[in-house]
Amino acid sequence: MITGLASRSSSRRAAEILAQVFGDIAKPFAFRLWDGTDVAIGGGPPAFTVVIHTPETFRRLVRDPSPLNFAEAFVESAIDIEGDLFAAMAVADVVEALRLPLSRRLRLLASMWRG
């Protein structure tokens, strides 16, 4: 029971972090976390969903949210993409231009260790 509670807590924190990192992207897509939690990004129904299988993969992707890191995770089957792969590639272009200020990145990384 404690493990289940910890998992829900960590997925809740992960959902908050994903919304903070990717929330400014207007193209609609979603993440699905290891416990089934869905995190919608952008407006409207998602064109695709990035399925993150483990908390470790989540941490890896948030530390470096680059298209290369996502591509490596996809090839390794650490994530799956459900839906429109071409829409996912278009979002990858937007993610590549994503620049988070160092102070925000440090706050996000610190919040990962708190929860």
ChimeraX attribute file (.defattr): number of C-alpha atoms within 10 A of each C-alpha:
attribute: neighborCount
match mode: 1-to-1
recipient: residues
	/A:1	6
	/A:2	7
	/A:3	8
	/A:4	10
	/A:5	10
	/A:6	12
	/A:7	16
	/A:8	16
	/A:9	13
	/A:10	18
	/A:11	23
	/A:12	15
	/A:13	16
	/A:14	23
	/A:15	18
	/A:16	15
	/A:17	18
	/A:18	19
	/A:19	18
	/A:20	13
	/A:21	18
	/A:22	18
	/A:23	15
	/A:24	11
	/A:25	16
	/A:26	13
	/A:27	19
	/A:28	18
	/A:29	23
	/A:30	23
	/A:31	24
	/A:32	21
	/A:33	22
	/A:34	18
	/A:35	15
	/A:36	13
	/A:37	15
	/A:38	16
	/A:39	18
	/A:40	20
	/A:41	22
	/A:42	16
	/A:43	12
	/A:44	11
	/A:45	12
	/A:46	17
	/A:47	16
	/A:48	19
	/A:49	23
	/A:50	20
	/A:51	22
	/A:52	23
	/A:53	17
	/A:54	14
	/A:55	16
	/A:56	10
	/A:57	17
	/A:58	22
	/A:59	15
	/A:60	13
	/A:61	18
	/A:62	18
	/A:63	15
	/A:64	12
	/A:65	19
	/A:66	16
	/A:67	18
	/A:68	13
	/A:69	15
	/A:70	20
	/A:71	14
	/A:72	12
	/A:73	18
	/A:74	16
	/A:75	11
	/A:76	10
	/A:77	13
	/A:78	17
	/A:79	24
	/A:80	18
	/A:81	17
	/A:82	15
	/A:83	14
	/A:84	13
	/A:85	13
	/A:86	11
	/A:87	15
	/A:88	20
	/A:89	12
	/A:90	11
	/A:91	18
	/A:92	18
	/A:93	12
	/A:94	15
	/A:95	16
	/A:96	12
	/A:97	10
	/A:98	15
	/A:99	10
	/A:100	11
	/A:101	8
	/A:102	9
	/A:103	9
	/A:104	12
	/A:105	16
	/A:106	13
	/A:107	11
	/A:108	19
	/A:109	15
	/A:110	11
	/A:111	14
	/A:112	17
	/A:113	9
	/A:114	8
	/A:115	13
